[in-house]
Amino acid sequence: QVQLVESGGGLVQAGGSLRLSCAVSGRTYYSIGWFRQAPGKDREFVASTTSTGGMTYYADSLKGRFTISRDNAKPTVYLRMNSLKPEDTALYYCAAGRAATATGVDGDVYWGRGTQVTVSS
C-alpha cells in the first residue's frame, strides 16, 4: 500500500511559480508521476520519476517549465512549475507505481486526492 498527499497548490498570476509536494508513505520506493485534469478535459500526464530519482520524464509540451524531483529522506516528490499560464489551471494529482514511463507510471498504481492550481491572467 502507498498513501499520497498532495499540497502546495493555490492561486497564482500568469508568469508566476509554484512548487507542489507529494508526501509518500507506506511503500516509499515506488516511482511517482504527476498528472493534471482541467475542467471538462481528460487527465493528462505531466512528469514522472523513478524510485531513486535517477530518471525523469516529461510531457513534451511542459519540458523546460516544469521540473520533477524527489527527496527520499522525507520522502516527498516535488513538482516545480515556472512561467505558469492560465492553461496550466487544473487539479494536479500524484500517483505511485512500480515503474516510471514516458507517459506516467505502471503497475499497482495508487493515486492521491489532488491539489488545485489556478493561474489568473
C-alpha positions, 0 to 999 in steps of 0.5 A: 500500500502507498498513501499520497498527499498532495499540497502546495497548490493555490492561486497564482498570476500568469508568469508566476511559480509554484512548487507542489509536494507529494508526501509518500508513505507506506511503500516509499520506493515506488516511482511517482508521476504527476498528472493534471485534469482541467475542467471538462478535459481528460487527465493528462500526464505531466512528469514522472520519476523513478524510485531513486530519482535517477530518471525523469520524464516529461510531457513534451509540451511542459519540458523546460517549465516544469521540473520533477524531483524527489527527496527520499529522506522525507520522502516527498516528490516535488513538482516545480512549475515556472512561467505558469499560464492560465492553461496550466489551471487544473487539479494536479494529482500524484500517483505511485507505481512500480515503474516510471514511463514516458507517459506516467507510471505502471503497475499497482498504481495508487493515486492521491486526492489532488491539489488545485492550481489556478493561474489568473491572467 
